[in-house]
């Protein structure tokens, strides 16, 4: 007696019920799969983008906004800070390295970042073509920018005022592309890099130098561990500067996001529970329809344990199919989410990644199927054959 073949035959005999149970279970597993993939990738990418940045110094305002705008380039800056204050902070004994950032313009929604060569070096960026900028109005494109705009070394483009697409174009100040970065999986992929002097030149109206030059933020690396205890307090005591810790603000951000993630995870768990109840009802109804068939099988030599195993195998098979479909569906949804995020020029997510916790999702699905089949399986085990055969089919 081939139990798997019999189980599959019974499932095929009830196509509508089988399809509905598979759909419920697959949607629940898919929801949790998307959450696992998205949160793990976002945490990994944000951790990589913030790695090596101990402190961000910028204008007074929200510390989280300062980190989001300067490290992850996901928010508007809190404002600008005087260049002389930034230079004084850069020379502080507790500062090992300070990378200046000047923001304010964009190209097709990608931010134009005025900085120095330490910025791409910090992320270990490699050039796919050309060289780094060496004069004002020379630009190096991140991999995503170059691919999306179809620009190469030697091309020219004009930036627009503001950090989103649709701002007033600076037609009179074109940039020349002198380099394209290789894909790095970091925030650099979606940025346009140039010298700070380029940003100043664009915003010096009428060709006259500004009386007071400014930058947006400094990305700081501590010189010693003791700097973490004293430097933020000294920066915050300044009249123009505030300090924000990327590690602390990132953790706070994920705690805030975690509330929504927990709600979605609970929704997925609810779908899995409903699917389990649905499988239970389907198997219980199927048991009533197959009582005579099971009795005949007993008469032909099948043991009680084998009939019980048949019901358990049917529940496990249905759940395994739903679990596999759910994981596949979750990866598809994650890839579609990644396409949407990439279109919006945000941190990308891919469905082609694999999360080590996914096998546990499949185990959960199979466990739900077996649990749902326990009562029908016990009833199949304990059914008295003689009265059923006496009743006839």
C-alpha positions in Angstrom: 0.0 0.0 0.0 1.6 3.2 -1.2 0.5 5.8 1.4 1.9 8.9 -0.4 0.2 8.0 -3.6 -3.1 7.4 -1.8 -2.7 10.8 0.1 -2.1 12.7 -3.2 -5.1 10.9 -4.8 -7.4 12.0 -2.0 -6.1 15.6 -2.3 -6.7 15.6 -6.0 -10.2 14.3 -5.4 -11.1 17.6 -3.6 -9.5 20.3 -5.8 -11.4 23.3 -4.5 -10.9 22.5 -0.8 -7.2 21.6 -1.4 -6.6 24.9 -3.4 -8.3 27.0 -0.7 -6.2 25.4 2.1 -3.0 25.8 0.0 -3.8 29.5 -0.6 -4.4 30.3 3.0 -1.3 28.6 4.2 0.8 30.0 1.3 -0.3 33.6 2.1 0.6 33.3 5.7 4.0 31.8 5.0 4.6 34.4 2.2 3.8 37.3 4.6 6.3 36.1 7.1 8.9 35.3 4.4 8.7 38.8 3.0 9.2 40.3 6.5 12.2 38.0 7.1 13.8 39.0 3.8 13.1 42.7 3.9 14.0 43.3 7.5 17.2 41.3 7.3 18.4 43.0 4.1 17.5 46.5 5.3 19.3 45.9 8.6 22.3 44.5 6.8 22.4 47.4 4.3 21.9 50.1 6.9 24.5 48.5 9.1 27.0 48.5 6.2 26.2 52.1 5.3 26.7 53.2 8.9 29.8 51.1 9.5 32.8 53.2 10.5 30.8 56.3 11.1 30.9 56.9 14.9 29.2 60.3 14.9 27.4 62.7 12.6 27.7 66.4 13.2 25.2 68.8 11.6 22.7 71.5 12.2 20.4 71.6 15.3 17.2 69.5 14.9 16.2 65.9 15.0 19.2 63.5 15.6 17.4 60.8 13.6 16.7 63.1 10.7 20.4 64.1 10.7 21.5 60.4 10.5 18.9 59.5 7.9 19.8 62.4 5.7 23.6 62.2 6.0 24.4 58.5 6.4 21.5 56.8 4.5 20.3 59.8 2.3 16.7 59.0 3.1 15.5 62.3 4.6 15.9 66.0 4.2 18.9 67.6 6.1 18.3 69.5 9.3 20.1 72.5 7.7 23.6 73.7 7.1 26.5 74.5 9.4 29.2 77.1 9.0 32.4 75.8 7.3 34.6 77.3 10.0 32.8 75.4 12.7 33.1 72.2 10.7 36.8 72.7 10.1 37.4 73.4 13.8 35.6 70.2 14.8 37.6 68.3 12.2 40.8 69.4 13.9 39.6 68.2 17.4 42.1 65.7 19.0 39.3 63.2 19.5 38.5 63.1 15.7 40.5 60.6 13.6 38.7 61.4 10.3 35.9 63.8 9.3 34.2 63.6 5.9 32.4 66.7 4.8 29.0 66.4 3.1 27.3 69.3 1.2 23.7 68.5 0.1 20.9 70.4 -1.6 20.7 69.3 -5.2 19.7 66.2 -7.1 19.8 64.6 -10.5 16.7 62.6 -11.6 15.9 62.1 -7.9 19.5 60.9 -7.0 21.2 63.1 -4.5 24.3 65.2 -5.6 26.7 65.0 -2.7 29.6 67.4 -2.4 32.4 65.7 -0.5 36.1 64.7 -0.7 37.8 61.5 -1.9 37.7 60.1 1.7 33.9 59.4 1.2 34.2 56.8 -1.6 37.3 55.4 0.0 35.4 54.9 3.3 33.1 52.4 1.5 35.9 50.8 -0.4 34.4 52.0 -3.7 36.1 50.9 -7.0 35.9 52.7 -10.3 34.2 50.9 -13.1 35.4 53.6 -15.6 37.2 56.9 -15.5 38.6 58.6 -12.5 37.6 60.6 -9.4 36.8 64.3 -9.6 39.7 66.7 -9.4 38.0 70.1 -10.3 34.7 71.8 -9.7 31.7 70.6 -11.8 33.3 67.2 -12.3 31.1 64.3 -11.1 31.4 60.6 -10.4 28.2 58.6 -10.7 27.1 55.7 -8.5 26.4 52.4 -10.4 22.6 52.8 -10.2 22.6 56.4 -11.3 24.8 55.7 -14.3 22.6 52.7 -15.3 19.3 54.5 -14.8 20.3 57.7 -16.6 22.4 55.9 -19.3 25.4 58.2 -18.7 29.0 57.3 -19.2 32.4 59.1 -18.8 32.3 62.2 -20.9 28.6 62.8 -20.6 27.2 66.0 -19.1 24.1 66.6 -17.1 22.5 69.4 -15.0 21.4 69.1 -11.4 18.1 70.3 -10.0 17.5 72.3 -6.8 16.1 70.1 -4.0 16.6 66.5 -3.1 13.7 65.0 -5.1 13.0 64.9 -8.8 11.1 68.0 -10.2 13.2 70.8 -8.8 14.4 73.8 -10.8 17.3 72.8 -13.0 20.7 74.5 -12.8 21.0 74.7 -16.6 23.8 77.2 -16.5 26.0 74.9 -14.4 26.4 71.5 -16.1 28.4 68.7 -14.6 30.8 66.6 -16.6 31.0 62.9 -15.8 34.6 61.9 -15.2 34.0 58.5 -13.5 31.5 55.8 -12.8 31.7 53.6 -9.6 31.4 49.8 -9.7 28.4 48.4 -7.8 29.2 48.3 -4.1 25.9 47.4 -2.5 26.3 50.6 -0.4 24.6 54.0 -0.4 27.1 55.1 -3.0 25.3 53.2 -5.7 22.5 55.8 -5.8 24.5 59.0 -5.3 26.2 61.5 -7.5 29.6 62.5 -6.0 31.4 65.7 -6.6 33.6 68.2 -4.8 32.2 70.5 -2.1 33.4 73.3 -4.3 30.9 72.3 -7.0 28.0 72.7 -4.6 29.3 76.1 -3.6 29.8 77.2 -7.2 26.2 76.3 -8.2 24.7 78.2 -5.3 26.9 81.3 -5.6 24.5 83.5 -7.5 25.8 86.1 -9.9 29.3 84.5 -9.8 30.1 86.2 -6.5 31.5 84.0 -3.7 29.2 83.6 -0.7 30.3 85.6 2.3 29.8 82.6 4.6 30.3 79.1 3.1 28.5 76.2 4.7 28.3 72.4 4.5 25.6 70.1 5.6 27.2 67.6 7.9 30.4 65.8 9.0 30.8 62.1 9.2 33.2 61.5 12.1 35.4 58.6 13.1 36.7 58.7 16.7 40.4 58.8 17.4 40.0 56.9 20.7 37.3 55.0 22.5 37.2 57.8 25.1 36.0 60.2 22.4 32.5 58.6 22.5 32.1 59.8 26.1 33.2 63.4 25.6 32.9 64.5 21.9 29.1 64.3 21.5 28.6 66.5 24.6 31.0 69.1 23.4 29.4 69.2 19.9 25.9 69.5 21.4 27.1 72.4 23.6 27.9 74.4 20.5 25.5 77.0 19.4 25.4 75.8 15.8 26.1 72.0 15.9 24.4 68.9 17.1 25.8 65.3 17.3 23.9 62.1 16.5 25.1 58.5 16.8 24.2 56.4 13.7 24.3 53.2 15.8 21.9 54.6 18.4 19.5 56.2 15.9 19.5 53.2 13.7 18.5 51.0 16.6 15.8 53.4 17.6 14.5 53.5 14.0 14.3 49.7 13.9 12.5 49.6 17.2 9.9 52.0 15.7 9.7 49.9 12.5 9.5 46.8 14.6 6.0 47.7 15.8 4.7 47.5 12.2 6.7 44.4 11.5 5.2 42.7 14.5 1.7 43.6 13.4 2.4 42.1 9.9 4.0 39.1 11.5 1.0 38.5 13.7 -1.2 38.8 10.6 0.8 36.1 8.9 0.6 33.9 11.9 -3.2 34.4 12.0 -3.4 33.3 8.4 -1.4 30.2 9.2 -3.7 29.4 12.1 -6.8 29.9 10.0 -5.2 27.6 7.4 -4.6 25.0 10.1 -8.2 25.1 11.2 -9.3 24.9 7.5 -7.1 21.8 7.1 -8.6 20.3 10.2 -12.1 20.8 9.0 -11.3 19.5 5.5 -9.7 16.3 6.9 -12.5 15.7 9.3 -15.1 16.0 6.6 -13.0 13.9 4.3 -12.8 11.2 7.0 -16.6 11.0 7.2 -16.7 10.6 3.4 -14.1 7.9 3.4 -15.1 5.8 6.4 -16.2 2.9 4.2 -13.0 3.1 2.1 -10.9 3.0 5.2 -12.9 0.1 6.6 -12.3 -1.8 3.4 -8.6 -1.1 3.6 -8.6 -2.5 7.2 -10.3 -5.6 5.9 -7.7 -6.0 3.2 -4.9 -6.0 5.8 -4.1 -2.4 6.6 -3.3 -1.8 10.3 -4.9 0.9 12.4 -1.5 2.6 12.6 -1.3 2.7 8.8 -4.7 4.4 8.5 -3.6 6.9 11.1 -0.4 7.5 9.2 -2.4 8.0 6.0 -4.3 10.9 7.6 -1.2 12.5 9.1 0.6 12.2 5.8 -2.2 13.8 4.0 -2.2 16.8 6.4 1.6 17.0 6.2 1.7 16.8 2.4 -0.9 19.5 2.1 1.0 21.7 4.5 4.3 21.1 2.9 2.9 22.1 -0.5 1.4 25.2 1.0 4.7 26.0 2.8 6.8 25.6 -0.4 4.3 27.7 -2.3 4.3 30.4 0.4 8.1 30.7 0.5 8.2 31.0 -3.3 5.5 33.5 -3.2 7.3 35.4 -0.5 10.4 35.7 -2.6 8.4 36.9 -5.5 6.7 39.6 -3.4 10.1 40.6 -2.0 11.5 41.0 -5.5 8.5 43.1 -6.5 9.0 45.2 -3.4 12.6 45.6 -4.4 11.6 46.8 -7.9 9.3 49.4 -6.3 12.0 50.6 -3.9 14.5 50.8 -6.7 12.1 52.8 -8.8 11.6 55.2 -5.9 15.5 55.3 -5.6 15.4 53.9 -2.1 17.4 51.1 -0.4 16.9 48.0 -2.5 15.5 44.7 -1.4 15.9 41.5 -3.5 13.9 38.3 -3.6 16.9 36.4 -4.8 18.4 36.3 -1.3 18.0 33.4 1.1 17.3 33.8 4.8 18.6 31.0 7.1 15.3 31.1 9.1 13.2 30.0 6.1 13.6 26.3 6.7 11.9 26.9 10.1 8.9 28.4 8.2 8.6 25.2 6.2 8.9 23.2 9.4 6.2 25.4 10.9 3.9 24.8 8.0 4.4 21.0 8.2 3.8 21.1 11.9 0.5 23.0 11.5 -0.6 20.4 8.9 0.3 17.5 11.2 -1.4 19.2 14.2 -4.5 19.7 12.2 -4.6 16.1 11.2 -4.2 14.6 14.7 -7.9 14.4 15.6 -9.0 13.0 12.2 -6.0 10.6 12.3 -7.0 9.4 15.8 -10.6 8.9 14.7 -9.4 6.8 11.7 -7.3 4.8 14.2 -10.1 4.2 16.6 -12.9 3.5 14.1 -14.7 0.1 14.5 -14.6 -1.6 11.1 -17.5 -4.0 11.5 -20.4 -1.4 11.9 -19.0 0.6 9.0 -18.9 -2.4 6.7 -22.4 -3.4 7.8 -23.7 0.0 6.8 -22.2 -0.5 3.3 -20.7 2.1 1.0 
